[in-house]
Amino acid sequence: MDLNSYIGKPTGAGTVHVERGAVSRFAAAVTDDNALYHDLNAAKGAGFNGPPVPPTWTFASVFQGRYPEEQPEDPTGGTGNPMMQVINGLMKTGGLVLHGEQEFRYHQSVQCGDVLHWEGKITDIYAKESKGKTMTFIVTQTVFSNQAGEPVVTEIFNLIHRGA
């Protein structure tokens, strides 16, 4: 498997609505009781038009607030997320899959009522030796943009396969 051939491949795209209920439930799930995420008056008092999203909300957002008629064409051509294709190929010989580092770069605030478009791609794949095992790192980047097309959040995610 030529891992370098996966670099640059799209991992998906979508459109999500930032909904108050989803934001409030997410904040509760991560045990963040900050009133900004739950109370419209508190959010407005802090200068927001609606409750802002908690820092890691975009990672989970691709599973909620999606309406089929608003989704863009699948940039993978229906083949699925190539990150999973790489992992599936590596797992044929066994090993472990680990969640590596994850980074969120906020360019603008995101708040309830926003509609975001996201696009992801594989940006790097590399291997390192550790204690006699090969660790393969798959790095993806997902950019969330607002309705004006301006980036609001960039996520960088690293998935690791540790060989058997």
N, C-alpha and C positions, 0 to 999 in steps of 0.2 A: 504494500500500500504506500503510494507516494504521498506522504503527509503534506508536503509543501504545496501540492496541487489544490489543497483545501483552503489555503490562505486567500482571502478576498471573497470567498463564497458567501452569499447572503444566508442568514439563519432564519429570516422571517421578517414580516412587516405587519403592521396593524394600526387600527385607530381605536382609541379608548376614550370614554367619557369619564371625567373625574367626578364621581358621585359622592354626595355627603355620607350616605349610609355605608358605602364601601370604605371610605376613608375612616370613619368613626370605628367601624368593626376592625379594620386593620390596626388602628392605634390601640384598641382594646386588646387585640391578639398579641401585640408586642409589649403589652402592659405599660403603655404610655397614656397616663390619665391627664395630660396637659389639656386644659380647657380649649385651647386653640383648635384642636382636632375634633372636638365634640360639640362646641357651643358657637353658634353663628354670631351672637353678640360679643363674645370674647374675641373671636377672629376679627370682627369689624372694629372693635376697640383697639386692636393691635395694628390696624391699617390695611387689613385684607378685605377683599370683596366677599370672600367666602372662606371657610376653613382651609388652611394650607394642608399639604400632605406631609406625613412624617417622612423622615429622611430616606428610608429604604422602600417607600411605597411603590415606586415605579417598577421594581423587580416583580412584584406580585400583580401589578395592574394589568398585565397582558392576559390575565385569566378572568378579568371582570370588566364590566362597563363596555363590552364589545357587542356591536350589533352587526349581524351578518351582511346586511345590505350596504354597510359603510366600509367594509374591509377592502383593502387594495388587492390586486392580483398577487398571488403567492409568488414571491421572487425566487423561491427554490424550484419552481416549475413542478411542484407536487412531489418532489423527491424527499421532502422532510428536511429537518435541521441537519446540516452536514456535521455539526459537532457530535451529534448522536451517532452518525455513521462512523466517525473516527473512533469514538468510544466503543461502539459495538465491535469494530474490527480488532481493536486492542484487547477487548475482553475475551476474545476467542481463545487466548492463551492463559486466561485467568487474571488474577490481580485484584486490585482495589480501585475504586473511583472515589476521589476526594474533592471536596469543595475547597478550592484554593482561595486566594484573596479576591475581594470584590470592592470596587471603588465607585462612588457616586460623585460626579462633578455637577454641581448645580450652577446653571448660567442665569436662570431667572426663577422666581418663585412659581410653584405650581399650586393651584387652589381649586377647590370644588367649583364646578361649572365650566372648567377648562375642557377642551377636547384636544387630545394629543395624538400625533401620528408618530409611530416608532418604526425604525429600520435597524436590523442587526446584521453583523457580518463577522466572520472569523478574521482576526487581525494578525495572529501569530500562532505557530505551533513549533515547539522545540522540546528537546529531551536533555535530561541531566542524569548522571549516575549518582546513586545514593545508597551506600551500604550494600553494594553489589546488585542493586535493582535499578532498572531503567524507569525514570519518572518522565512521562510525556505530559507537557503542559499545553492546553488548548485555550487560547485567549480570544474572547469575543468582545465586541463593542456594540452597544445598542444606543442609538441617539433618539431621544424623544424631542419632538418639535411641537410648537404651538400652532394655532390656526394660521398665523402669519408666516409660518415656515421657519421661525427662529428657534434654534436649539434651546431647550430649557433644562434638560438633564442628559448627561452622557454616563452610561454605565459601562464599566470594564469588569469582566467576569473571567475568572480563571478556573478551569476544570482540570483536574490532574488524574492521570492513570498511573498507578504504581504497579509495575509488572510483577508477575508471580515469581 
